[in-house]
Amino acid sequence: MIDSDFALAVRPGEHACTRAADASDRERIAAAFVRDGLDRGNKIVYLCDRGDVEELVARLGAHDCRVQQALATGQLEVHPAHDFYCRDGVFDPDAVLARWHEGYRRARAEGYRALSLTGEMSSALCEIPGIDGLGRYEQGIADLLRDDGGVAFLCQYDHGRFASGVLAEAAATHPVDVSPELAPIGRVGCLSAARVHPGPTLRLAGELDFDVSDTVAAVLDAHYHGDLQLDLADLRFVDVAGMRALRGRKGQRLRIIAASHAVETMVRLLAWDSDPAIEMPPAGTAVAA
Amino acid sequence: MTAAMTHDLFVYDDDSAFERHMPPFVAEGVDEGDAVAVVLTAANRELMRDALGAVSDRVTFIACESHYTRPEAALADYDATVRGYLRNGATGIRLCGELPDFERDDEWDRWVAYEAILNRAFAGYPLQIMCVYDERRLPESVVAGARTAHPHLVGDVHGPNPEFGDPADVVRAAMRRPVEPLPELTALPDGSDALAFRGELRRALAEARVPDADARGMLTAADEVLANAYRHGGGTSLVRCGRVGDRFVCEIADRGGGYDDPLAGYLPPRPHAADGAGLWVARQLTRDLDLLPAPDGGLAARLWI
């Protein structure tokens, strides 16, 4: 079985973090990330920061029946995070970054299209020597993504384990942030959301229908005030109720910087293209999500 | 410039009457600075150009057979055209249009309904619509239908139209069709999970080899009808779909108290309208959308692609 109810708001070439407090929220995002990597024919490296690697594999396998096969072929590798980050007992950002570069080269040589990397950042990592270099490490990832095309990197921060300063820094160093206030959107239907910097832009991916529109409207109402900038290129389905949920408060301006065909069609049918409060990308730039 | 919409009927049976009445309507619009478009047959475009002379450069000429393809599309096109003119600063708009030839009676009926719908669809816009009916070319029943759908007459007989009827009644009468039972349709899940419903419908569309663009339209249209069934109709009582001849049908019946608004889904949505755009979207994305009484008193929507 492949769990088709998970959407992913992270694209190839992006450095993303999730800071969800709830383990099941993080797991959903991680499973969607793994599935996306398998769909793309990427090599996937999963750094597991929990005691039981077997349990993680079983949980990923429950969401996607291809996981066992991918482990067997080497398309998916799961390593204990602590060992990977602290090969010599210390967290050395440069050494880890060099290992990622090497991993990318190897993945390409093995015939994979690119590399999907995700790491759980939780309990034990907080105490390892050298972890104060984490900020520099995250910065280095940005260079890696620029140099190695198509790599996607998802850092899973356990909201409960890190000091708020570290989390704020994490949010600042990751251009794509599946931030905690967006978690309710990920729990309904097949929909996912992320904040994208700079902007900030709200990105929605998946299917925005009348079943989930109230949830989206509630999140927007609670956390997004004033003008709203939206990236809707990955919204493969949207209906009238879904579009209306984006409208939020009366008079709020919408700037849609990217739109899928589904969104473009709905904008046209609803006559939003002649609404001065809504800014759209030029016609014909729609993306087939 | 006009304060509100007008919708006039001009019935004629010789070209000199056309030349006497139509070019002045168009020329007056140009004079007043209105945006002016004519949607006519080739012969009447020619008559119009000859009569207007140099003024015709300031008029948009459109072939009626390319504009009037189906009523739903014509409504959307006019709506977009009118909004475009207004956005570009027009203070008044004049349209002079005539229907092309259609083959089947049910097509003609739909255009009579369309004429009635126009009265509601563009109410409030600074828009003057002049509808041209050539009695020599058009079926008698169509001209008779048009006489119930226009509030005002132009021509040798001029003034309020005594035959004008309530647009809802005109549409209801024009769109009355026998209801086929369609036993060949197969049941889908009840749609209480919209995501799962779309998954099932996607599979059925793929199995029936419905082309991608049509399938996407059907998926969205059916979702809108499903949303209405759950938001206004107490949920579904029966959801079915399948091929009927060379077409694909999805039928969604709800548990509500029925619904009788023959104009539902025919009025272009306004940006801040609270409701009603779902059926508009569904009608735009399907070939036909029939609203029928469901066997147990609710409403059944049949979507055809």
Interface residues (C-beta under 8 A of the other chain):
Chain A: S4 D5 G189 C190 E207 D209 F210 D211 F237 D239 V240 A241 K250 H261 A262 T265 M266 R268 L269 L270 A271 W272 S274 D275 A277
Chain B: A76 D79 A80 R83 G84 R87 D193 A194 L195 R198 G199 R216 L219 T220 D223 E224 L226 A227 Y230 R231 P268 P269 R270 P271 H272 A277 G278 W280 V281 Q284 L285
